[in-house]
Amino acid sequence: MEKRIISTGKDHTSMLPIFRELILESGMKENDNLIFAGCSGPCYSMATFFGFGLRDLNVNLYFAVDSDIHQLWRLDEVENLGIVAARIERPVKAKVIVLMSALCAMPMKPTLELINDALVSDGVIIGETVEPGLFEKQGWDRKISFNFLFEFSMVNPTSFEVN
């Protein structure tokens, strides 16, 4: 997989701005749907963290537990608290699906089903990981056509366009 750097930051304070820039680069518009897909716990926490940086874009945020479209939670902003899973929702079609890195420890089949069932025809797939190169190491790049990757850490968080 060939990667081109879009932006990079010097430390953890760059994570939200770089992720926000990546979402804007994806072509998301007001009222579009974005699904974060990942495990409960750490992936959910990161989805609410990254969602916080998108709250003024007026996009619809969701979290699919373990990539299960039938475990789709609406993420809403709660005043004085942040982004939270407010209620379970019916399946939706998404402009952007963010695949979170812990999915690599699970069978790929539910994630492929989520992409097939929930991604609009001109949709965008973003891989999000704390471990640079994880999707390539696990072979996910051979079965999923990623449009972007967001590899972040406490030092030098970086986003890439994938060709």
C-alpha positions in Angstrom: 0.0 0.0 0.0 1.4 3.4 -1.0 0.9 6.2 1.5 1.2 10.0 1.1 1.5 12.2 4.2 -1.3 14.7 4.5 -0.3 16.2 7.8 1.8 15.5 10.8 2.0 17.1 14.3 4.7 17.2 16.9 2.8 15.7 19.8 -0.6 14.6 21.3 -2.0 18.2 21.1 -2.2 17.7 17.3 -4.4 14.6 17.4 -7.8 16.3 17.2 -6.9 19.0 14.6 -5.3 16.4 12.4 -8.2 14.0 12.6 -10.6 16.9 11.9 -8.6 17.9 8.9 -8.7 14.3 7.7 -12.5 14.2 8.0 -12.8 17.5 6.0 -10.4 16.0 3.4 -12.7 13.0 3.1 -15.4 15.2 1.6 -17.9 15.0 4.5 -20.6 17.5 4.5 -23.3 18.7 6.9 -25.8 16.0 7.8 -23.6 13.2 6.4 -23.2 10.0 8.5 -19.9 8.9 10.0 -19.7 5.4 11.7 -16.8 4.6 14.0 -16.4 0.8 14.1 -14.5 -0.8 17.0 -14.6 -2.6 20.3 -16.3 -1.4 23.4 -14.0 0.3 25.9 -10.9 1.7 24.2 -12.3 2.1 20.7 -15.5 3.6 22.0 -13.5 6.0 24.1 -11.4 7.1 21.2 -14.5 7.5 19.0 -16.0 9.9 21.5 -12.7 11.7 21.8 -12.4 12.1 18.0 -16.1 12.9 17.7 -15.6 15.8 20.1 -13.4 17.5 17.5 -16.1 17.2 14.9 -19.1 18.5 17.0 -19.4 21.8 15.1 -19.5 20.2 11.6 -23.1 19.1 12.0 -22.4 15.5 10.9 -24.2 12.5 12.4 -21.9 10.4 14.4 -22.4 6.7 15.3 -20.5 3.9 16.9 -20.9 0.3 15.7 -19.8 -2.1 18.4 -17.5 -4.8 17.0 -18.5 -3.6 13.5 -22.1 -4.8 14.1 -24.6 -2.6 12.2 -27.3 -3.9 14.6 -25.3 -2.6 17.6 -25.2 1.0 16.2 -25.2 3.7 18.8 -25.9 7.4 18.1 -23.1 9.6 19.4 -24.5 13.0 20.6 -22.9 15.9 22.4 -24.1 16.3 26.0 -23.5 19.8 27.5 -20.7 19.9 30.0 -19.8 16.3 29.4 -18.8 15.7 25.7 -19.7 13.1 23.2 -21.7 10.1 24.5 -23.6 7.1 23.1 -27.1 8.4 23.5 -29.3 5.6 22.0 -29.2 2.6 19.8 -30.1 3.3 16.2 -31.4 1.5 13.2 -28.8 0.8 10.5 -27.8 3.8 8.4 -25.7 4.4 5.3 -22.5 6.3 6.0 -20.3 8.6 3.9 -17.3 7.7 6.1 -16.5 4.6 8.1 -13.6 4.8 10.6 -12.2 1.4 11.3 -10.5 1.4 14.7 -7.3 -0.6 15.3 -8.6 -3.1 17.9 -10.8 -4.6 15.1 -7.5 -6.2 13.8 -7.7 -8.6 16.8 -11.1 -9.8 15.8 -12.4 -11.7 12.7 -12.5 -9.5 9.6 -15.9 -10.8 8.4 -18.2 -8.5 10.4 -16.1 -5.5 9.3 -16.4 -6.5 5.7 -20.1 -6.9 6.1 -20.4 -3.5 7.7 -18.5 -1.9 4.8 -20.8 -3.7 2.3 -24.0 -2.9 4.1 -23.4 0.6 5.5 -20.9 2.5 3.2 -22.5 4.6 0.5 -21.2 4.0 -3.1 -18.8 6.9 -3.0 -18.0 6.5 0.7 -14.6 6.7 2.4 -12.9 4.2 4.6 -10.4 5.5 7.2 -8.2 3.2 9.3 -7.4 4.6 12.7 -4.5 3.1 14.7 -2.1 3.8 17.5 0.4 1.3 15.9 1.9 2.6 12.7 1.6 0.0 9.9 -0.9 -2.2 11.8 -3.5 -2.6 9.0 -0.6 -3.6 6.6 0.9 -6.0 9.1 -2.5 -7.7 9.7 -3.2 -7.9 6.0 -6.3 -5.7 6.2 -5.1 -3.5 3.4 -5.3 -6.5 1.0 -9.1 -6.9 1.6 -10.2 -3.4 2.4 -9.7 -0.4 0.1 -8.7 2.2 2.6 -8.9 5.8 1.4 -7.0 7.3 4.4 -5.1 6.2 7.5 -4.8 8.0 10.8 -1.8 6.8 12.7 -1.4 8.6 16.0 0.7 8.5 19.0 1.8 10.9 21.8 4.6 12.0 19.4 4.2 12.8 15.7 0.5 11.9 15.0 0.3 11.6 11.2 -2.4 11.2 8.6 -2.0 9.7 5.1 -3.8 9.4 1.9 -3.7 5.9 0.5 -3.3 5.3 -3.3 
